[in-house]
């Protein structure tokens, strides 16, 4: 072929435009970006969550996570080379869950361990990773079982996933008998109110017909709304503790006002008659109630009740009654019977006016609710000093506190005490040689290194020798006349969970270091039992812990000991009647109301007690006073608490009522 022909051939076959699609370009580019991310090269975005900083690129993460894109678009972040977005305030996001989603965004590959599925699901909804959300939802639905329905329904409500809520509601309706037998449902708050009939079985039958034809959901919600509006939001906690009696004559009057009255609580007490099958009623959400003609104070009262108000399902209960699950979350049991059937043989009081909706028995009326703190607070210091319960400092949502309150159990009353010298939250207190010591903590802007003590004779606070190193979220306890400060965080150095153990000798007014724990812990529980110091639960900065260690002061050595059944950070911990109690806290997903006890004389294991708290409490204070264990304040997951609960050692239940008046009432009724 001649040279001229070759040249002519090339020109005639040369395309006018070169087009080529590199099918590997996208994957290669994203792969390089992922390599850059892992090596922190060219990163211009940092997500801060759970004490961890996750480096990434704005254009990559913002393109896949709608919430992050919106945050960056508002332009409120730092302008320059690096933007930081704190995620800790977003309803309990876990760092591990966020990292899984970031890995997916960069690799298109999703790997979720089963124990993190719900955490990743929450992170998807909160960060707006819309491609992953339906996948997580499908897996949750596929694994749904009666035992897990209540926490899964609570999860769906907390993230407002209407599709998941609807599916779980239908599942509960279809399987409610199995759900009603689950431990999760049995641990829900319960309210007891009994209806007294004095007109025979014919009237009972008429009432049941009325309830079948009407809406039991509307009835329950209308009654609770009326009570809360009349008595305030805090009265909801009282409802879970006391018995209220209704007479049928009052019910007839109230039928004219709005709807028939119904009554709630557990399957205990005397009941007669055959079981009644009541059809499910689903009605009246919290939105429909709070949007009615109620003033702001009533709306706030309604908001004091955690969860949404919606009756999901009913099933027959033992005896004359039926069980309802309502998502306040409160477990409701309805009973009915004649006055002569033994329902309310002690009921002697009568209704004084139509505005008073309940008629209580004389025995119940004499039971006093436990006095409440003047200020709702969490992460406060709580201890017993000279026969009084002391609550110092803490956080009330807007600021750290220096105020101190004192509880006199004989008078069932809180009163103010001298303020601390400094505002402190996320700290702990302990009593050593008749003085109350407040150790470390946070002012809201910095961690404390200072320590102060309260002298009950002068009623004054004064500083003592400071810690060797500043910290907050530590815990303290006294062993062998020495004050120990264990664990915590050091925000100034960026250490999210420290292993440090510091000890204070009051004779020398001196702190010194002791052997470190094996695991760094913050928001842990510390208490002395026998000749050892126990450090339990907490967080290592990324994960809530269930492990525990004990310290031998003679050998100056920490060793692992029996672990909790549940991961807990922000737990309340105290020694009570020769055993350790770990109460409430946060497990990384849910705020806890469960209680565990450790008594090495019985067995070297923690045992979950059958009776939980009346309300979940994180960062609450726990202390034993006059043989009664009290838990004070804390955070329920939605509200800062001013309420107090006490452990009734006689029946093993937690109560929001004064133990002394309760005991007197029970002895009188006997």
C-alpha positions as CSV (number, residue, x, y, z in Angstrom):
1,X,0.0,0.0,0.0
2,X,1.4,3.3,-1.1
3,X,2.1,6.1,1.4
4,X,-0.4,8.4,-0.3
5,X,-3.1,5.7,-0.1
6,X,-2.5,5.2,3.7
7,X,-2.7,8.9,4.3
8,X,-6.0,9.2,2.4
9,X,-7.4,6.1,4.2
10,X,-6.7,7.6,7.6
11,X,-8.3,10.9,6.8
12,X,-11.4,9.3,5.4
13,X,-11.9,7.1,8.5
14,X,-10.9,9.6,11.2
15,X,-14.0,10.4,13.3
16,X,-14.9,14.1,13.6
17,X,-15.4,13.7,17.4
18,X,-13.6,11.4,19.7
19,X,-16.1,9.7,22.1
20,X,-15.2,7.2,24.8
21,X,-16.9,6.2,28.1
22,X,-14.6,5.0,30.8
23,X,-16.7,2.4,32.7
24,X,-14.2,2.3,35.5
25,X,-13.7,6.0,36.0
26,X,-16.5,6.5,38.6
27,X,-15.4,3.5,40.7
28,X,-11.7,4.5,40.5
29,X,-12.5,8.1,41.4
30,X,-14.6,7.2,44.4
31,X,-12.1,4.6,45.5
32,X,-9.4,7.3,45.5
33,X,-11.6,9.6,47.4
34,X,-12.2,6.8,50.0
35,X,-8.4,6.4,50.2
36,X,-8.0,10.1,50.7
37,X,-10.7,10.0,53.4
38,X,-9.1,7.2,55.4
39,X,-5.7,9.0,55.3
40,X,-7.4,12.4,56.0
41,X,-6.2,13.9,52.8
42,X,-8.1,16.8,51.3
43,X,-10.9,16.3,53.9
44,X,-12.9,19.5,54.4
45,X,-15.7,18.1,56.7
46,X,-15.6,16.6,60.2
47,X,-18.7,14.9,61.7
48,X,-18.5,14.9,65.5
49,X,-20.4,12.1,67.3
50,X,-20.0,10.1,70.4
51,X,-16.6,11.5,71.2
52,X,-15.3,10.7,67.8
53,X,-14.4,12.8,64.8
54,X,-15.1,11.3,61.3
55,X,-13.2,13.0,58.5
56,X,-14.8,13.2,55.0
57,X,-15.5,15.4,52.0
58,X,-18.3,17.9,51.8
59,X,-19.2,17.2,48.2
60,X,-19.3,13.4,48.7
61,X,-21.3,13.2,52.0
62,X,-23.4,16.2,51.2
63,X,-24.5,14.6,47.9
64,X,-25.7,11.5,49.6
65,X,-27.0,12.7,53.0
66,X,-29.7,15.3,52.7
67,X,-29.5,16.6,56.3
68,X,-25.7,17.2,55.9
69,X,-26.3,19.0,52.6
70,X,-28.9,21.2,54.3
71,X,-26.5,22.0,57.2
72,X,-23.7,23.0,54.8
73,X,-26.1,25.0,52.6
74,X,-27.2,27.2,55.5
75,X,-23.6,28.4,55.7
76,X,-23.5,28.4,59.5
77,X,-20.5,26.1,59.7
78,X,-16.9,27.3,59.7
79,X,-15.9,28.9,56.4
80,X,-12.5,27.8,55.2
81,X,-10.7,24.6,54.8
82,X,-12.6,22.6,57.4
83,X,-16.3,22.5,58.5
84,X,-17.3,20.7,61.7
85,X,-20.8,19.5,62.2
86,X,-21.7,18.2,65.8
87,X,-24.1,15.3,65.7
88,X,-24.3,14.4,69.4
89,X,-27.5,16.4,69.9
90,X,-29.4,14.3,67.3
91,X,-31.4,11.9,69.4
92,X,-28.6,9.4,70.5
93,X,-26.7,8.9,67.2
94,X,-24.0,6.3,67.5
95,X,-20.6,6.9,66.1
96,X,-20.4,3.3,64.8
97,X,-23.7,3.8,62.9
98,X,-22.6,7.0,61.3
99,X,-19.3,5.4,60.2
100,X,-21.2,2.6,58.6
101,X,-23.1,5.0,56.5
102,X,-20.0,7.0,55.6
103,X,-18.4,3.8,54.4
104,X,-21.5,3.1,52.3
105,X,-21.4,6.6,50.8
106,X,-17.8,6.1,49.7
107,X,-18.0,2.4,48.6
108,X,-21.6,1.7,47.8
109,X,-21.2,-1.4,50.0
110,X,-23.4,-1.7,53.2
111,X,-22.4,-4.0,56.0
112,X,-24.5,-3.7,59.2
113,X,-24.0,-6.0,62.2
114,X,-27.3,-7.1,63.6
115,X,-26.7,-5.4,66.9
116,X,-26.3,-2.0,65.0
117,X,-29.3,-2.3,62.6
118,X,-31.6,-0.1,64.6
119,X,-28.8,2.4,65.3
120,X,-28.0,2.6,61.5
121,X,-31.7,2.9,60.7
122,X,-32.0,5.9,63.1
123,X,-28.9,7.4,61.6
124,X,-30.3,7.0,58.1
125,X,-33.4,9.0,59.0
126,X,-31.6,11.7,60.9
127,X,-28.9,12.2,58.3
128,X,-31.2,11.8,55.3
129,X,-29.4,8.8,53.7
130,X,-32.6,8.0,51.7
131,X,-31.3,5.0,49.7
132,X,-30.5,3.0,52.9
133,X,-33.6,3.8,55.0
134,X,-36.1,1.5,53.2
135,X,-33.6,-1.4,53.3
136,X,-33.1,-1.1,57.1
137,X,-36.9,-0.8,57.5
138,X,-37.5,-4.0,55.6
139,X,-35.0,-5.9,57.7
140,X,-36.6,-4.6,60.9
141,X,-40.0,-5.7,59.7
142,X,-38.7,-9.1,58.6
143,X,-37.2,-9.7,62.1
144,X,-40.2,-8.4,64.1
145,X,-41.2,-10.6,67.0
146,X,-43.7,-10.1,69.8
147,X,-40.9,-9.7,72.4
148,X,-39.5,-6.8,70.4
149,X,-42.6,-5.0,69.3
150,X,-42.8,-2.4,72.1
151,X,-39.2,-1.1,71.7
152,X,-39.5,-1.2,67.9
153,X,-42.7,0.7,68.0
154,X,-41.1,3.3,70.3
155,X,-38.2,3.5,67.9
156,X,-40.5,4.2,65.0
157,X,-42.3,6.8,67.0
158,X,-39.1,8.6,68.0
159,X,-38.0,9.0,64.4
160,X,-41.6,9.6,63.1
161,X,-41.4,6.8,60.5
162,X,-45.1,6.5,59.6
163,X,-44.7,3.4,57.4
164,X,-42.9,1.4,60.1
165,X,-45.4,2.6,62.8
166,X,-48.3,1.5,60.6
167,X,-46.8,-1.9,60.0
168,X,-46.0,-2.5,63.7
169,X,-49.4,-1.3,64.8
170,X,-51.0,-3.9,62.5
171,X,-48.6,-6.6,63.7
172,X,-49.4,-5.9,67.3
173,X,-53.1,-5.9,66.6
174,X,-52.8,-9.4,64.9
175,X,-50.5,-10.8,67.6
176,X,-51.5,-8.9,70.7
177,X,-52.0,-11.9,73.0
178,X,-48.3,-12.9,72.4
179,X,-47.2,-9.3,72.7
180,X,-49.1,-8.9,76.0
181,X,-47.1,-11.8,77.4
182,X,-43.7,-10.2,76.6
183,X,-41.3,-8.8,79.2
184,X,-41.2,-5.5,77.4
185,X,-44.9,-5.0,77.8
186,X,-44.9,-6.1,81.4
187,X,-42.2,-3.5,82.2
188,X,-44.3,-0.6,80.8
189,X,-45.7,1.9,83.3
190,X,-49.2,0.9,84.6
191,X,-52.1,2.8,86.0
192,X,-54.7,1.3,88.4
193,X,-58.2,2.6,88.6
194,X,-61.2,0.5,89.6
195,X,-64.8,1.1,88.6
196,X,-67.4,0.3,91.3
197,X,-70.9,-0.9,90.2
198,X,-73.7,-0.9,92.6
199,X,-76.6,-1.7,90.2
200,X,-76.0,-5.4,89.4
201,X,-74.9,-7.4,86.4
202,X,-77.5,-5.7,84.2
203,X,-75.8,-2.4,84.5
204,X,-72.4,-3.9,83.9
205,X,-73.8,-5.5,80.7
206,X,-75.1,-2.1,79.7
207,X,-71.8,-0.4,80.3
208,X,-70.0,-3.1,78.3
209,X,-72.4,-2.6,75.4
210,X,-71.7,1.1,75.5
211,X,-67.9,0.5,75.5
212,X,-68.2,-1.9,72.5
213,X,-70.3,0.6,70.5
214,X,-68.1,3.5,71.4
215,X,-64.4,4.0,71.2
216,X,-62.3,2.7,74.1
217,X,-59.3,4.6,72.7
218,X,-61.2,7.9,72.7
219,X,-62.5,7.2,76.2
220,X,-59.1,6.6,77.7
221,X,-57.4,9.6,76.0
222,X,-60.3,11.9,76.9
223,X,-60.1,10.8,80.5
224,X,-56.3,11.2,80.8
225,X,-56.5,14.5,79.0
226,X,-59.1,15.8,81.5
227,X,-57.0,14.7,84.5
228,X,-53.8,16.2,83.1
229,X,-55.4,19.5,82.3
230,X,-56.9,19.7,85.7
231,X,-53.9,18.6,87.8
232,X,-50.9,19.3,85.6
233,X,-48.4,17.2,83.6
234,X,-46.6,15.8,86.7
235,X,-49.8,14.1,87.8
236,X,-49.2,11.4,85.2
237,X,-46.4,9.9,87.4
238,X,-48.9,9.9,90.3
239,X,-51.4,8.0,88.2
240,X,-48.9,5.2,87.8
241,X,-48.6,4.8,91.5
242,X,-52.0,5.3,93.2
243,X,-55.4,3.7,93.0
244,X,-58.4,5.8,92.0
245,X,-62.0,4.7,92.5
246,X,-64.9,5.6,90.3
247,X,-68.5,5.0,91.3
248,X,-70.9,4.2,88.5
249,X,-73.2,7.1,89.4
250,X,-70.3,9.4,88.5
251,X,-69.7,7.5,85.3
252,X,-73.3,8.3,84.2
253,X,-72.7,12.0,84.8
254,X,-69.5,11.9,82.8
255,X,-71.2,10.1,79.9
256,X,-73.1,13.3,79.4
257,X,-69.9,15.3,79.3
258,X,-67.8,13.5,76.8
259,X,-67.3,9.7,76.8
260,X,-67.7,6.8,79.1
261,X,-65.0,6.6,81.8
262,X,-62.6,3.6,81.7
263,X,-60.0,2.4,84.2
264,X,-56.4,1.2,83.9
265,X,-53.8,-1.0,85.5
266,X,-52.4,-4.5,86.1
267,X,-54.1,-7.9,86.4
268,X,-54.2,-7.9,90.1
269,X,-57.1,-7.5,92.5
270,X,-60.3,-9.4,92.7
271,X,-62.4,-9.9,89.6
272,X,-65.5,-11.8,88.7
273,X,-67.4,-12.7,85.6
274,X,-66.5,-14.1,82.2
275,X,-63.8,-12.7,80.0
276,X,-65.0,-10.1,77.4
277,X,-63.6,-9.8,73.9
278,X,-63.3,-6.1,73.0
279,X,-62.5,-5.0,69.5
280,X,-59.3,-3.0,68.8
281,X,-59.8,0.7,68.7
282,X,-57.2,3.0,67.2
283,X,-57.8,6.7,67.7
284,X,-56.9,10.2,68.9
285,X,-53.2,10.9,68.5
286,X,-51.4,13.4,70.7
287,X,-51.6,15.9,67.9
288,X,-55.4,15.9,67.8
289,X,-55.6,16.5,71.6
290,X,-52.9,19.2,71.9
291,X,-54.4,21.1,69.0
292,X,-57.7,21.5,70.8
293,X,-58.8,24.6,72.7
294,X,-56.3,24.2,75.6
295,X,-54.1,27.0,76.8
296,X,-50.3,26.8,76.7
297,X,-49.9,25.4,80.2
298,X,-52.2,22.5,79.3
299,X,-50.2,21.9,76.1
300,X,-47.0,21.8,78.2
301,X,-48.7,19.4,80.6
302,X,-49.6,17.1,77.8
303,X,-46.1,17.2,76.5
304,X,-44.9,15.9,79.8
305,X,-46.2,12.5,78.9
306,X,-43.5,10.7,76.8
307,X,-44.5,9.2,73.5
308,X,-47.7,9.6,71.4
309,X,-51.2,8.9,72.7
310,X,-52.6,6.2,70.5
311,X,-54.4,3.0,71.5
312,X,-53.1,0.2,69.4
313,X,-54.7,-3.0,70.5
314,X,-56.8,-4.8,73.2
315,X,-57.0,-8.4,74.4
316,X,-59.1,-10.2,77.1
317,X,-57.6,-10.1,80.6
318,X,-58.0,-12.5,83.4
319,X,-61.4,-12.1,85.1
320,X,-63.7,-9.2,84.2
321,X,-61.7,-6.9,82.1
322,X,-59.3,-6.5,79.2
323,X,-55.8,-5.2,78.4
324,X,-55.0,-2.3,76.2
325,X,-51.6,-1.2,74.9
326,X,-51.4,2.5,74.5
327,X,-48.3,4.3,73.3
328,X,-47.8,6.8,76.0
329,X,-46.1,4.1,76.5
330,X,-48.5,2.9,79.2
331,X,-50.0,-0.5,79.7
332,X,-53.7,-0.3,80.5
333,X,-55.9,-2.9,82.1
334,X,-59.7,-2.3,82.4
335,X,-61.8,-3.9,85.1
336,X,-65.4,-3.6,86.1
337,X,-67.6,-5.2,88.8
338,X,-70.1,-4.7,91.6
339,X,-69.3,-2.9,94.8
340,X,-70.1,-6.2,96.6
341,X,-67.7,-8.1,94.3
342,X,-64.7,-6.9,96.4
343,X,-63.4,-4.3,94.0
344,X,-63.3,-1.4,96.4
345,X,-64.4,-2.5,99.8
346,X,-62.3,0.2,101.4
347,X,-63.7,3.0,99.2
348,X,-65.6,5.3,101.6
349,X,-65.1,8.8,100.1
350,X,-67.6,10.3,97.6
351,X,-67.4,12.6,94.7
352,X,-67.8,16.2,95.9
353,X,-68.3,17.9,92.5
354,X,-68.5,17.2,88.8
355,X,-65.1,18.9,88.3
356,X,-63.4,16.3,90.5
357,X,-63.2,13.2,88.3
358,X,-62.0,10.7,90.8
359,X,-63.1,9.3,94.1
360,X,-60.3,7.7,96.1
361,X,-60.5,5.3,98.9
362,X,-59.6,6.6,102.3
363,X,-56.5,4.4,102.4
364,X,-55.2,5.6,99.1
365,X,-55.9,9.2,99.8
366,X,-53.6,9.1,102.8
367,X,-50.6,8.1,100.8
368,X,-48.4,11.1,100.1
369,X,-46.4,11.5,96.9
370,X,-42.7,12.0,97.4
371,X,-41.6,15.6,97.5
372,X,-40.1,16.9,94.3
373,X,-37.0,19.0,93.7
374,X,-37.5,22.7,93.4
375,X,-35.4,22.5,90.1
376,X,-35.4,19.7,87.6
377,X,-31.8,18.5,87.2
378,X,-29.7,15.7,85.8
379,X,-26.0,14.9,86.2
380,X,-26.1,16.2,89.8
381,X,-24.3,14.9,92.8
382,X,-26.4,12.9,95.3
383,X,-25.5,11.5,98.7
384,X,-26.7,11.0,102.3
385,X,-25.4,13.3,104.9
386,X,-26.4,13.2,108.6
387,X,-29.8,11.6,107.9
388,X,-30.7,13.8,105.0
389,X,-30.5,13.3,101.2
390,X,-28.4,16.0,99.5
391,X,-28.7,16.9,95.8
392,X,-26.0,19.4,94.6
393,X,-25.5,21.1,91.2
394,X,-26.4,19.3,88.0
395,X,-27.7,20.6,84.7
396,X,-31.2,21.9,84.1
397,X,-31.1,22.1,80.2
398,X,-30.1,25.8,80.2
399,X,-27.1,25.9,82.5
400,X,-25.0,24.2,85.1
401,X,-26.1,24.8,88.7
402,X,-24.5,25.6,92.0
403,X,-27.7,25.3,94.0
404,X,-28.1,22.5,96.6
405,X,-31.3,20.9,98.0
406,X,-31.8,18.8,101.1
407,X,-34.5,16.2,101.6
408,X,-35.9,15.4,105.0
409,X,-37.7,12.0,104.7
410,X,-39.5,12.5,108.0
411,X,-41.2,15.6,106.7
412,X,-41.2,14.5,103.0
413,X,-39.9,17.9,102.1
414,X,-37.0,19.4,100.1
415,X,-35.4,22.6,101.3
416,X,-32.5,24.8,100.0
417,X,-29.0,24.7,101.4
418,X,-25.9,26.9,100.9
419,X,-24.8,27.1,97.3
420,X,-21.5,25.5,96.1
421,X,-18.6,27.8,95.4
422,X,-18.8,26.9,91.7
423,X,-21.3,25.6,89.2
424,X,-20.9,21.9,88.6
425,X,-22.6,19.3,86.5
426,X,-21.5,15.8,85.4
427,X,-19.7,15.3,88.7
428,X,-20.2,13.3,91.8
429,X,-20.3,13.8,95.6
430,X,-19.4,11.6,98.6
431,X,-19.4,11.9,102.3
432,X,-16.0,11.5,104.1
433,X,-15.6,12.1,107.9
434,X,-18.8,13.9,108.2
435,X,-18.2,16.3,105.3
436,X,-19.7,16.3,101.8
437,X,-17.1,16.5,99.0
438,X,-18.0,17.8,95.4
439,X,-15.3,16.6,93.0
440,X,-14.5,17.9,89.5
441,X,-17.2,18.1,87.0
442,X,-18.0,20.7,84.3
443,X,-19.0,24.4,84.5
444,X,-20.5,24.2,81.0
445,X,-17.5,25.8,79.4
446,X,-14.6,23.9,81.0
447,X,-13.8,20.9,83.1
448,X,-13.1,21.5,86.8
449,X,-9.9,20.4,88.6
450,X,-11.2,21.9,91.8
451,X,-12.7,20.1,94.8
452,X,-14.9,21.6,97.6
453,X,-16.4,20.3,100.8
454,X,-19.5,21.2,102.8
455,X,-19.2,21.5,106.6
456,X,-22.7,20.8,108.1
457,X,-21.7,22.5,111.3
458,X,-21.0,25.9,109.6
459,X,-23.2,25.2,106.6
460,X,-20.5,26.5,104.4
461,X,-18.5,25.2,101.3
462,X,-14.8,25.6,101.1
463,X,-12.2,24.5,98.6
464,X,-9.7,21.7,99.4
465,X,-6.7,20.4,97.5
466,X,-7.5,20.2,93.7
467,X,-7.4,17.0,91.7
468,X,-4.1,15.9,90.1
469,X,-5.8,16.2,86.7
470,X,-9.1,17.9,85.8
471,X,-12.0,15.7,84.7
472,X,-15.8,15.6,84.4
473,X,-18.2,12.6,84.1
474,X,-16.1,10.8,86.8
475,X,-17.6,9.0,89.8
476,X,-16.5,9.0,93.4
477,X,-16.7,6.7,96.5
478,X,-15.2,6.4,99.9
479,X,-13.3,3.3,101.0
480,X,-11.1,3.0,104.2
481,X,-11.6,6.7,105.0
482,X,-10.1,7.7,101.6
483,X,-12.0,9.5,98.8
484,X,-11.6,7.9,95.3
485,X,-12.2,9.7,92.0
486,X,-12.4,7.2,89.1
487,X,-12.6,7.6,85.3
488,X,-14.2,10.5,83.5
489,X,-13.3,12.6,80.5
490,X,-10.7,15.2,79.9
491,X,-12.1,17.5,77.2
492,X,-9.1,19.8,77.4
493,X,-6.8,17.0,76.2
494,X,-9.3,15.3,74.0
495,X,-9.4,12.1,76.0
496,X,-12.9,10.8,75.9
497,X,-12.6,8.2,78.6
498,X,-9.8,8.0,81.1
499,X,-8.5,5.0,83.1
500,X,-7.3,7.2,86.0
501,X,-7.9,6.5,89.6
502,X,-7.1,9.4,92.0
503,X,-7.3,9.1,95.8
504,X,-7.7,11.9,98.4
505,X,-6.3,11.7,102.0
506,X,-8.2,14.3,104.1
507,X,-5.5,14.1,106.8
508,X,-2.8,15.3,104.4
509,X,-5.2,17.3,102.2
510,X,-3.5,15.6,99.2
511,X,-4.5,13.7,96.1
512,X,-2.3,10.9,94.6
513,X,-2.6,8.5,91.7
514,X,-3.4,4.8,92.1
515,X,-3.3,2.0,89.6
516,X,-5.3,2.6,86.5
517,X,-8.3,0.7,85.4
518,X,-8.0,-1.7,82.5
519,X,-10.7,0.2,80.5
520,X,-11.2,4.0,80.2
521,X,-14.7,4.9,81.5
522,X,-16.8,8.0,81.7
523,X,-20.3,8.4,83.1
524,X,-19.7,5.2,85.1
525,X,-20.9,4.0,88.4
526,X,-18.5,3.7,91.4
527,X,-19.3,2.3,94.9
528,X,-17.6,0.5,97.7
529,X,-18.7,-2.9,98.8
530,X,-16.8,-4.8,101.5
531,X,-13.1,-4.3,101.1
532,X,-13.2,-3.4,97.4
533,X,-14.1,-0.5,95.1
534,X,-16.3,-1.3,92.1
535,X,-16.3,0.6,88.8
536,X,-19.2,-0.4,86.6
537,X,-20.5,0.3,83.1
538,X,-20.0,3.8,81.6
539,X,-18.7,4.6,78.2
540,X,-15.3,4.2,76.6
541,X,-16.1,7.2,74.4
542,X,-17.5,5.2,71.6
543,X,-19.5,2.3,73.1
544,X,-21.7,2.0,76.2
545,X,-20.2,-0.7,78.5
546,X,-21.5,-3.5,80.6
547,X,-18.1,-4.6,82.0
548,X,-17.1,-4.0,85.6
549,X,-13.8,-3.9,87.5
550,X,-13.0,-4.0,91.2
551,X,-10.1,-2.4,93.0
552,X,-8.1,-4.0,95.8
553,X,-6.5,-1.2,97.8
554,X,-4.0,-3.5,99.5
555,X,-2.6,-4.9,96.2
556,X,-3.3,-1.6,94.3
557,X,-4.7,-3.6,91.5
558,X,-7.8,-3.6,89.3
559,X,-9.4,-6.9,88.1
560,X,-12.4,-7.6,86.0
561,X,-15.4,-8.9,87.8
562,X,-19.0,-9.9,87.0
563,X,-20.5,-7.8,84.1
564,X,-23.9,-6.1,84.0
565,X,-26.6,-7.7,81.9
566,X,-27.2,-4.4,80.1
567,X,-24.8,-1.8,78.8
568,X,-25.2,1.4,80.8
569,X,-23.7,4.8,80.8
570,X,-25.0,7.5,83.1
571,X,-26.3,4.9,85.5
572,X,-27.1,5.5,89.2
573,X,-25.1,3.3,91.5
574,X,-25.0,2.8,95.2
575,X,-24.5,0.2,98.0
576,X,-27.8,-0.7,99.7
577,X,-28.4,-3.3,102.3
578,X,-25.2,-5.2,101.6
579,X,-25.6,-5.2,97.8
580,X,-24.7,-3.0,94.8
581,X,-27.5,-1.5,92.7
582,X,-27.1,-0.2,89.1
583,X,-30.2,1.7,88.0
584,X,-31.3,3.3,84.8
585,X,-28.8,4.9,82.4
586,X,-28.5,4.7,78.6
587,X,-27.5,1.7,76.5
588,X,-26.6,3.5,73.3
589,X,-30.1,3.2,71.9
590,X,-32.7,3.6,74.7
591,X,-33.0,5.4,78.0
592,X,-33.3,2.7,80.7
593,X,-35.7,2.1,83.6
594,X,-34.3,-1.4,84.4
595,X,-32.5,-2.2,87.7
596,X,-29.7,-4.7,88.4
597,X,-28.4,-5.9,91.8
598,X,-25.1,-7.5,92.7
599,X,-24.7,-9.4,95.9
600,X,-21.5,-11.5,95.9
601,X,-22.7,-13.3,99.0
602,X,-25.5,-14.8,97.0
603,X,-23.8,-15.2,93.6
604,X,-21.1,-13.5,91.6
605,X,-23.6,-12.2,89.0
606,X,-25.7,-9.1,88.4
607,X,-29.4,-9.9,88.5
608,X,-32.1,-7.8,86.7
609,X,-34.8,-7.1,89.2
610,X,-38.5,-7.7,88.1
611,X,-39.7,-4.2,89.0
612,X,-38.3,-1.3,86.9
613,X,-38.4,2.4,87.6
614,X,-41.6,4.2,86.9
615,X,-39.8,6.4,84.3
616,X,-36.5,5.9,82.5
617,X,-33.7,7.9,84.1
618,X,-30.3,8.8,82.7
619,X,-27.7,10.6,84.8
620,X,-29.9,10.4,87.9
621,X,-28.5,10.3,91.5
622,X,-28.8,7.2,93.7
623,X,-28.4,7.0,97.4
624,X,-29.5,5.0,100.4
625,X,-31.2,6.9,103.3
626,X,-32.6,5.3,106.5
627,X,-32.7,1.9,104.8
628,X,-34.5,3.1,101.7
629,X,-32.9,3.5,98.3
630,X,-33.8,6.8,96.5
631,X,-33.2,7.8,92.9
632,X,-33.4,11.5,92.2
633,X,-33.9,13.6,89.0
634,X,-32.1,12.7,85.8
635,X,-33.2,12.8,82.2
636,X,-36.0,10.6,80.8
637,X,-35.0,10.9,77.1
638,X,-37.3,13.8,76.6
639,X,-37.5,15.7,79.9
640,X,-35.3,16.8,82.7
641,X,-36.8,15.4,85.9
642,X,-37.5,16.8,89.3
643,X,-39.3,13.7,90.6
644,X,-38.0,11.1,93.1
645,X,-38.6,7.4,93.3
646,X,-38.0,5.1,96.3
647,X,-37.5,1.3,96.4
648,X,-40.0,-0.4,98.6
649,X,-38.0,-3.3,99.9
650,X,-41.1,-5.0,101.2
651,X,-42.6,-5.7,97.8
652,X,-39.6,-4.9,95.6
653,X,-41.4,-2.1,93.7
654,X,-40.3,1.4,92.9
655,X,-42.8,4.0,94.1
656,X,-43.2,7.8,93.7
657,X,-45.0,7.8,97.1
658,X,-43.6,8.4,100.6
659,X,-42.6,5.0,101.9
660,X,-43.4,5.9,105.5
661,X,-47.0,7.0,104.7
662,X,-47.4,4.0,102.4
663,X,-46.3,1.6,105.2
664,X,-48.7,3.4,107.7
665,X,-51.6,3.1,105.2
666,X,-50.9,-0.6,104.6
667,X,-50.8,-1.4,108.3
668,X,-54.1,0.5,108.9
669,X,-55.8,-1.4,106.0
670,X,-54.6,-4.7,107.5
